[in-house]
Amino acid sequence: MYGTIEVFPLEKVIGYEDLYVDAEEVSCLKAGVISRICFRIYEDFSFITYDIDGAFKKYINVEDGLSTSSLDREMLSFHTTYEVKDSVTIEIAGLKRDATINSIEINWTHNECNVCYGIKDLTETVYYGIPEKRLKMWNRDRG
């Protein structure tokens, strides 16, 4: 799957008012530098979160309000080998079993992009954080 998303760039200083322009709430989120961008894809929805390094705190998984902000956003491209609902094979405790991709997580940090998957097996158990490289290895004999 190929796609692009519009995000605040890495290393950009950002604050609460940049993420949530129309919000009337008061927040403890202070301005800081974006250190990670995460894009999560599920069957019916997707969302963007940021890790923000503040002066004395690190804010994890701050959701993007998708507001029109004065800060410039940039387009980030991504490519995944699999899509949500694709059938795959996984290996748990040395046993191969059929499963379905439940979610995709794409993380950007300092010139690096990592893709991992949430996989649901036939017992309805979801295994999150399976790296794309490992999933390809388990499925190299599948067409």
HELIX and SHEET records of a PDB file:
HELIX    1   1 TYR A   16  LEU A   19  1                                   4    
HELIX    2   2 GLU A  132  TRP A  138  1                                   7    
SHEET    1   A 2 TYR A   2  VAL A   7  0                                        
SHEET    2   A 2 GLU A  74  HIS A  79 -1                                        
SHEET    1   B 4 VAL A  13  ILE A  14  0                                        
SHEET    2   B 4 GLY A  32  ILE A  41 -1                                        
SHEET    3   B 4 SER A  46  GLY A  54 -1                                        
SHEET    4   B 4 LYS A  58  GLU A  63 -1                                        
SHEET    1   C 4 VAL A  13  ILE A  14  0                                        
SHEET    2   C 4 GLY A  32  ILE A  41 -1                                        
SHEET    3   C 4 LEU A  95  THR A 109 -1                                        
SHEET    4   C 4 SER A  87  ILE A  92 -1                                        
SHEET    1   D 5 VAL A  13  ILE A  14  0                                        
SHEET    2   D 5 GLY A  32  ILE A  41 -1                                        
SHEET    3   D 5 LEU A  95  THR A 109 -1                                        
SHEET    4   D 5 GLU A 112  ASP A 121 -1                                        
SHEET    5   D 5 VAL A 126  PRO A 131 -1                                        
END                                                                             
